[in-house]
Amino acid sequence: MLNQYNFDIPFNCKNSHHYKWDQEGKDVRYPLGVADTDYHPPQEVVDAVASRASSGVFGYGIQPAEFAQSISNWYQKRHNTVVLPEWTSYTPGLIVAVKMFLEALTDPGDNIIIQPPVYFNFKNIITRNERNVLENTLVLADNKYHIDYEDLEKKAADPKTKILVLCNPHNPIGHAWSREDLEKIADICNQHHVFVISDEAHSDILFNGQQHIPFITLSEEVAMNCATINSGGKTFNTNGLYTSYVIIPNEEIHTMFKQVVVKHHFEFNMLGGFAHIAAYTHGAQYTDEMVAYIWQNVGYLREFLQENMPEITMIEPNATYLMWLDMRAWNMDNDELHSFFQSAGVAVNRGDMYGDAGKGFVRINVACTKAVLMDALHLIHQSYLEKIKGKLPS
Ligand SMILES: Cc1ncc(COP(=O)(O)O)c(C=O)c1O
């Protein structure tokens, strides 16, 4: 099929109150940290927002039935998974949804497991809500991350442990977990009555035709003990619309979740909702082409590092546009690494944002144009030649 989308178009959004380009990008040439893409959303998404905006209808809304139906259709077509529309609820962001689950299913002082290095707002939302973080730290061996199941089992067995927040695919290591891993996690959590929140924010971005495995598909028993949180934000570059959803097949838990939503009194976001419906209705080919484009960028990054800065090891990804670089051979702490990248003119995320397990690493977002990626890499390389290469052991 012919390509319909051009991901080489420069994404110019300076001076538009855009966090990536106006804040992170303030003092550098290229911001490659925060997890927004540099791609224009599909035109249908822009049109959906524009059409609602130009109608001037901004009064209280009614959630259109198409919202839940579009989630059901997307999971069916993209992930071969049955999601009944009534299992879904709108949420204004994935991390808000985590907060709602904490309130619905746990008490202050309860334990919540996370698997660092992992998306930093998991820890933030748990600790800010007076719950206790238990870290089931991933183990890096042979350039690949593994789950320490013995440790997971020990932590899950503590009676105060109530939830595991799973990141699948896992940000920042760029890894979609295998069925075997997911089943082992599910077995441990089911056995110890630990509820699983499966964050599938990056589930549309898997490489080489690999299929995302939604946690709810593992078995009926698993589906009753888990919830999915997701949105089109990462795929369609609509994070700022704060429109996401949960999938909760367990009716009783869904009811408890909705009771918490009522307490917080948040309602459906009409602009975000129409954007979401348009994205999930018209965005399949865009997604396929974008994933192929990003995979090429991953290849450019891998090749560039191997040729020019071979001491940096890219953790080989099978998902996401967030590449996790092991910089430990440079023997610099994260403050030094941060200064190095900033002075080279490229913003990346510090590895220690993701927990102690991220010390000596950085995360770079390759969902930009090839031109931006190559120029950013040349800037980094130039600085490396000036400041780093001579100091490395030969
Ligand atoms: C795994 C993961 N979950 C959640 C989020 C944030 O979602 P939201 O902004 O909807 O809370 C991100 C953003 O980078 C993410 O990578």
The ligand as an SDF file (V2000), in Angstrom:
LIG
                    3D

 16 16  0  0  0  0  0  0  0  0999 V2000
    3.8860    4.5990   30.3800 C   0  0  0  0  0  0  0  0  0  0  0  0
    3.2500    5.9410   30.5140 C   0  0  0  0  0  0  0  0  0  0  0  0
    2.1190    6.0650   31.2180 N   0  0  0  0  0  0  0  0  0  0  0  0
    1.5010    7.2560   31.3740 C   0  0  0  0  0  0  0  0  0  0  0  0
    2.0290    8.4030   30.7950 C   0  0  0  0  0  0  0  0  0  0  0  0
    1.3400    9.7070   31.0190 C   0  0  0  0  0  0  0  0  0  0  0  0
    0.0010    9.6420   30.7180 O   0  0  0  0  0  0  0  0  0  0  0  0
   -0.9610   10.8610   31.0990 P   0  0  0  0  0  0  0  0  0  0  0  0
   -0.2730   12.1190   30.6920 O   0  0  0  0  0  0  0  0  0  0  0  0
   -2.1950   10.5610   30.3390 O   0  0  0  0  0  0  0  0  0  0  0  0
   -1.1680   10.7850   32.5780 O   0  0  0  0  0  0  0  0  0  0  0  0
    3.2170    8.3180   30.0730 C   0  0  0  0  0  0  0  0  0  0  0  0
    3.8140    9.5310   29.4790 C   0  0  0  0  0  0  0  0  0  0  0  0
    4.9180    9.5650   29.0410 O   0  0  0  0  0  0  0  0  0  0  0  0
    3.8320    7.0620   29.9240 C   0  0  0  0  0  0  0  0  0  0  0  0
    4.9640    6.9160   29.2270 O   0  0  0  0  0  0  0  0  0  0  0  0
  1  2  1  0
  2  3  1  0
  2 15  2  0
  3  4  2  0
  4  5  1  0
  5  6  1  0
  5 12  2  0
  6  7  1  0
  7  8  1  0
  8  9  2  0
  8 10  1  0
  8 11  1  0
 12 13  1  0
 12 15  1  0
 13 14  2  0
 15 16  1  0
M  END
$$$$
